Amino acid sequence: MAEQTAPTLVVLTTGKEAFVRANAILQMTLMIRKTADVAVELLALGPGIEVFRSNQKNSPQFGQMLRELKENGIDLAVCEMSLENLGLTRDQMFEARIVKGGVEVAHRMQQGYTVLTF
């Protein structure tokens, strides 16, 4: 019998300042979902929410990757406070749940999630 793996929360704090790294983290998140067959969530905090901006130079690449994550059952969320702190609004972002980032992390830890932070 195969061992059950805990659901995973990937916390992305890397933004457009490190495009290659942010893209690698999105790819890794997809591979976790495809190979581990567990629930996977992606939460963007701080500069990480830049990946969800729909009106920047790298938006087409990030948008395509975010769609692929969503199509593979990965829940996407961005931190409400990070949006406010960076002066961004929901209409500037790709589709994602808006959450209180710290609260979301705490809840997932209580639920036994594996939390990966990048």
SULGIPE-V505704 format. One record per backbone hydrogen bond with DSSP energy under -0.5 kcal/mol. NH is the residue of the N-H (numbers start at 1). CO is the residue of the C=O. E is the energy in kcal/mol with one decimal. If there is no record, write none. Layout:
nh=NH co=CO e=E
nh=NH co=CO e=E
//
This chain:
nh=8 co=39 e=-2.8
nh=9 co=114 e=-3.1
nh=10 co=8 e=-0.5
nh=10 co=41 e=-3.2
nh=11 co=9 e=-0.6
nh=11 co=116 e=-3.7
nh=12 co=10 e=-0.6
nh=12 co=43 e=-3.0
nh=13 co=11 e=-0.7
nh=18 co=15 e=-1.9
nh=19 co=16 e=-0.9
nh=22 co=18 e=-2.8
nh=23 co=19 e=-2.7
nh=24 co=20 e=-2.1
nh=25 co=21 e=-2.1
nh=26 co=22 e=-2.0
nh=27 co=23 e=-2.4
nh=28 co=24 e=-2.5
nh=29 co=25 e=-2.4
nh=30 co=26 e=-1.9
nh=31 co=27 e=-2.2
nh=32 co=28 e=-2.3
nh=33 co=29 e=-1.8
nh=34 co=30 e=-2.4
nh=35 co=31 e=-2.6
nh=36 co=32 e=-2.5
nh=37 co=33 e=-1.1
nh=41 co=8 e=-2.4
nh=42 co=75 e=-3.0
nh=43 co=10 e=-2.9
nh=44 co=77 e=-2.5
nh=45 co=12 e=-2.6
nh=45 co=43 e=-0.5
nh=48 co=45 e=-2.4
nh=49 co=46 e=-1.9
nh=50 co=47 e=-1.8
nh=51 co=48 e=-1.4
nh=52 co=49 e=-1.5
nh=53 co=50 e=-1.5
nh=54 co=92 e=-3.1
nh=55 co=92 e=-0.5
nh=59 co=56 e=-1.6
nh=62 co=58 e=-2.3
nh=63 co=59 e=-3.5
nh=64 co=60 e=-2.1
nh=65 co=61 e=-2.0
nh=66 co=62 e=-2.9
nh=67 co=63 e=-2.2
nh=68 co=64 e=-2.0
nh=69 co=65 e=-2.3
nh=70 co=66 e=-2.4
nh=71 co=67 e=-2.7
nh=72 co=68 e=-1.2
nh=72 co=69 e=-0.6
nh=73 co=70 e=-1.9
nh=74 co=69 e=-2.2
nh=75 co=40 e=-1.7
nh=75 co=73 e=-0.5
nh=77 co=42 e=-2.4
nh=78 co=97 e=-2.8
nh=79 co=44 e=-2.0
nh=80 co=99 e=-3.6
nh=83 co=79 e=-2.0
nh=84 co=80 e=-2.2
nh=85 co=81 e=-3.0
nh=86 co=82 e=-2.0
nh=87 co=84 e=-1.3
nh=88 co=83 e=-2.8
nh=92 co=89 e=-2.0
nh=93 co=90 e=-1.8
nh=94 co=52 e=-3.3
nh=97 co=76 e=-2.8
nh=99 co=78 e=-2.6
nh=99 co=97 e=-0.6
nh=101 co=99 e=-0.9
nh=104 co=100 e=-2.6
nh=105 co=101 e=-2.3
nh=106 co=102 e=-2.2
nh=107 co=103 e=-2.6
nh=108 co=104 e=-2.3
nh=109 co=105 e=-2.3
nh=110 co=106 e=-2.2
nh=111 co=107 e=-1.5
nh=112 co=109 e=-1.6
nh=113 co=108 e=-2.6
nh=114 co=7 e=-3.0
nh=115 co=113 e=-0.5
nh=116 co=9 e=-2.8
nh=116 co=114 e=-0.6
nh=118 co=11 e=-2.9
//
